[in-house]
Structures are given as structure tokens and as C-alpha cells.
């Protein structure tokens, strides 16, 4: 009696659809009231930016009028947005194009 094994390998391609919940941006707006130092301090304390990153953001905010300082889910960004606006700095959450 002879036993024969038939080994067949299957390769299956699977499309994985991941729903990214990071389609929002926290936008900080320029104004004529808040100082660079206050904006930088706020971005460090609220958004967790390094001092250098916060300074770069402040320069862009000043020159462009606004800048998306952080991307993420609405749930992540909402408390940050609230904390920034409580400090008297204009901020909004905008949905990014998908």
C-alpha cells in the first residue's frame, strides 16, 4: 500500500479596509492679540509639541493666517481645541478631505 500526499498551497489575497479615524485637523488661527510666546507655550502644553515644533507652527500661523497644528480623530482633538480657545487663541477642528 502506497500513501500519497497531495500538498496544495493556497494563496489568498484579502483586501483589508481600515477606517482611519484621523481625518481631522486642529487649526490654530492668527490674531493681533496673542504673542508668539503664548502661542508657543500653548502648543507645547496642550498639543505636546517640542519647543522647536511649536515655534515653527507659530511662524506659519503668523505668515499664512492659520495652520493645522495636529491631525487625529475628532475625539482626540476636541479637548485640545477647547483648551486652546480657553486661552484666548482661535482654534477650530476641520475635517480633512479623504
Secondary structure by P-SEA (a helix, b strand, c coil): cbbbbbbbbbbbbbbbbbbccccccbbbbbcccccaaaaaaaaaaaccccaaaaaaaaaaaaaaccccccccccccaaaaaaaaaaacbbbbbbbccc
